[in-house]
Structures are given as C-alpha cells and as structure tokens.
Amino acid sequence: MKKNEEKQQETAKEKMSRKKLLCVIGIPVGILVVIYLVLALFFQSHFAFRTTINNVGVSASSTSGVEKKITKQASRYEMKLVEREDKTESISGTDIDMEPVFDKQVKELLKKQNGFAWPYYLISPQKYEAETMISFDEEKLKDVLDHLSCMDESKWTDSENAQIKDYTKDGYEVQPEVYGTKIDKDAFTEKIKEALDKMQPEFDLSGEGCYEDPKVKEEDDVFQDALDTLNKYTQMKITYQAEGKDDVVLDGETISTWLSVDDDFNVSVDDEALSAYVKAMAKNYNTAYGNRTLDTSYGQTVTIYGGNYGWWVDNAAEKEMILEDLKAGKDVTREPVYSQTANSHGENDYGNTYVEINLTAQHLFFYKNGSLVVESDFVSGNLAKNHGTPSGSFGVTYKAKDAVLRGEDYESPVSFWMPFNGGVGMHDASWRSTFGGTIYKRSGSHGCINLPYSAAKTIYENIEAGYPVLVYELPGTESQKGKDMDAASAVDEAITSIGAVTLDSAGTIASVRSQYDALSDSAKAYVKNLNVLTAAESALSQLQYEQALQELQNQESIDAQNVTNTIMALPDTITATDAAAVANARNAYNALSEGAKAKVPQSALDKLAAAEAAL
C-alpha cells in the first residue's frame, strides 16, 4: 500500500513540473508569434529591414517615405570619383540639375516584397534598382565631365602591355603591365550616367572600366602560358655525347635565340635558326664524304679521298628530336640522330672491321675485329673502256645471293653480290680463269670487284650491311704478276705494230724479238701474239731469200753478158797473134758460175770453139 501511494505522489509531481515547463516556454513563444505577425502586417505596406533602392536606405519606410528620402538624397547628392594615382574628384547633383522622378516604381518594388519573410531579410539584405527615378541635365553633365581634371588629355598617360623581356640564366624577365590614365570617353560617359541613375555615392573609374587599360596583363593565362613555355624550353639542356669527342651542350643561352612570341602569345621556334644550329653541330660528328687515312697491309699509310662511308647526322630528324626534347622540358643526354652510322667515333671511324681494296696491286684484304679473314686477287673496272673502279671510303649497302647483274650490254648471274657504291660491288666471277695482275687495264669489269668464287663466298658469309670498304691506289705495290703482264702487254703491242712484213721490217722485227727475249720466263707466258712475231720472222726470211736470189740472177746475167761480149769481140779470122785473146775469152767463160754459163748464148760458145779450133 505504501509503495502504491508513493508512486501516485511521484506521478502527480511530474505532471505539475510539465505544466510549469509548458508555461515557461509557451509565454515567450506566444509573444514572439505576436511580434512576428505584427511586423508581418507592418511590412505589407513598408519596406523590410536592410532594404535599399538605388543606394538609398529605405528600411521600414512606406512608399511615400521612400519618395521623401530619395528627394532629400537627390537634393544633397554628390558622387565621389575615385581615380588613378590616388586622385579624387566629385560631381554634385546640383551642378547637373538632378531631381527625382517618381512613377509607380516604388509601389511595384514593394509588391515584390513578401512581408511574412521579414526575418529572412534581416540576414539577406534586399537591394533594388529602379530605372528613371532620377533625372539630370545631360548637357550640363557633359560640361561637368569635360572640366574634370581626369579628362584633361594633356595629363593622360598611356597604358602599357605586360611584356616578356630578355632571357637570363634564371629565366625570362617580365615587365609588368602599366596602367595609364587615358580614359575611354564614351565608356566613361555611359557608366557615369548609369551610376547617377542609381545615385551611387562613389564611382571608381578603374573598377568601372573607364580607362584604356593594357590589353595584356601579367596574370593573363595566355601570358603565363607563354612565359612558362619559354622558361621550360630554356631551362632544359641537351648534352650530345659520342665516344672520343668532347660533349656538346645545347642550353638556354642558345635556345633562347630561336624563340619568339607572336601577338597572340604563341611561342614559336625559328626554323631557320634551328636548322643553322643543327647544320653547324653536325659538322662535329659528320665524317661521311670526308678524307681518312689507312695504315695499309703493305706497311704504308695512304689518304683515301671521298666516299659516302662514315657518320652522317640526319638534320631533319635531329630538328624534330630537338623540338620534342624542348616540349618535354627535361634534360637529355644522347647522340645526334644519324641517317648513317660508322664503326667508331675514334680517329678512324672504320674501326678494325673493313675491306681493304688496293686497286694498284689488284689485291684485297678483309679484316674482322682486327683479324684477317681472307685476302685475294681480284679484277676491277676496265681502264681501257673508262670503267675504272672509283677509289674512296664506302659502306656495304646490302648483300644478296644468286643475283643477276644487268647493264646495257651484259647480263651476269652471280652467287654472291655485295654492292658498296651504287652499282659497284664485290661479287664472284665464274667466267674468269685468273685474277689480279693488270687484267683490269685492258679486260677489266664494268666497275665491280670480280673475285674468285671461294673468296667471294668467305667475304659474303662474314660481312654485313654497313661494313666499310676502303678503296685506294698505292703506286709501287704492283704485283710481279702485274709487272709481267704489263711487260708482256708491251711486247704484244710491239708485235702488233709490225704490221705487214716487208724487207724494211727487218729492224722492227729484230727489235721486237729482242724485247721478247729480254722478258722473264713468267712474263713470256703472258705474251699473246708470239705466233705473230714468228710468222713475221718467217715472212721476212722469205723476202730476204727472194731478194738474194734475184740479186744473184742479176749478177749472173751481167757476168754472162760480159763474157759474151769478150767472145764476140774476137776477130772472125783467127791468127797466131790472137792466141792470148782466145785464151782470155776461154778463161773468162770458165770463171763463170754455172748459172752464168747457162746464160751465155750458144752463138758465143760456137764462135769461141771455132776460134780455138782455128788457132
């Protein structure tokens, strides 16, 4: 029972506490509601707190009150002009006959207001702008403006655009824009009128855009983008490295001379200047078409002139690579972009792998990594037909098997084809039975290096495209075979010069025979016209025999005639005194050769016999 009574007493106390709390809270809330409703009704005919119309405070004012305030404001209105260089001026409403013009605008503005939202307006001020609430004399305004100090053109200073100035190692210098005092009269006039309509208390010429400001400002995105691009291009560097050569560094000092910025702040690279740089830089690396020395396999050093072998910078590709490096804006260490490379950047760019071709000796050597792979005689271009193989330093263009070489007057299948100078190359020549010597002088190729099959095969199996081929002449290195061939060729030419054999050819034939006899046995083997010489000698011997025979017969006829004359001189009647004459005639006849005797006429013999008989 006691417990139930205690619970009932506690419940009654809680109910009393709740009633008291409701009274404490309810009374203030009720008061606030009343205040809210009263003000809501008030703001049905009055402007809310913190409300302005054309910069005139109209809080808690009725429409008539607003008109009074605006009228009062207009009567003492003065606008402050805030100018550059910390100068100020003012325009007074009385100077331009300023006065208010009311229509139904104030009432229309009040209708836009929701009176029940007056608490909202306490935290969100309302600013209304009404048109044509103020009127003024525009001619007087023009006169006032014309007499303002800021409108004195003699005092104006021009604005200057921001500029990117000279390059320094720390980046490009910037000349900020300069704001001048030259006024845009039309804009100024229009803006002033708008401000007067709104009865602005202050007019900032800069803020209202009445000056002819710089068109380019330092903070402009396009300006900053251009500046960033210039600095990115010039704050990177390209270091060219090549074995055996000093580093060449392309940095901002040079790059900056190529750069320009147009009126739209587009950064461009002077193509002509970039091309000139690449051309000059390439000279430090290009070796193709130049001269080079070679310590020959003959122990002598030669200078080889010309030829396309060597390093050659691809100017167009290098330009593109530089532009890419600039755009990347990062330091780069690399070699130039080459269109053609060589074995080495050292003193001799052909390194220790090359084909050495001695045109004088008609002999070649193929070295690979410093070791001799093969050496061989060959036959080069025919000098007699102006097909001589050109000297110079070249690179193997490519290699091919089972090729057919074609020209205007030939078609030659070869097993191994290794061109190195246009249509000139090394290949096997199965149609030749011998190589070397001086075959090339009279029976050489169309310019190629003709090789024995085995030598061509070995070279082909060990060579690759780009391998250097060094072709030269070296007087004094002629082979003995070559010397023998030249000596034999001289004898062949001498034999040919004999021509038709006459008795007058005896001296020439004897001289040619002496030249032939003077040849070494190895040289005699290369004489091609020996049969012509022996035939000439035989023909000469026959002519000489026939000449001697004729001379003999002529002499016998003379001798026979002399004897005949002696006999016929004997008297027809012989006496003892004629004995000596008859004996002399007989002795003369007996002294004749048999051939001459045969030529003595029978009549003379009969007379001699008769004389002897008579005697």
PyMOL commands that set and color helices and strands:
alter all, ss='L'
color gray80, all
select helices_A, chain A and resi 2-42+63-75+93-96+105-111+115-123+138-146+149-151+153-155+185-197+221-234+252-258+271-282+315-328+439-443+453-462+480-498+503-518+521-524+530-568+576-591+594-599+602-614
alter helices_A, ss='H'
color red, helices_A
select strands_A, chain A and resi 51-53+56-57+78-82+88-92+99-100+126-128+134-135+163-168+171-175+202-204+238-240+248-250+259-261+267-269+292-295+301-304+312-313+332-334+338-340+354-358+363-368+371-377+392-395+400-406+411-421+424-428+449-451+468-472
alter strands_A, ss='S'
color yellow, strands_A
deselect
rebuild
show_as cartoon
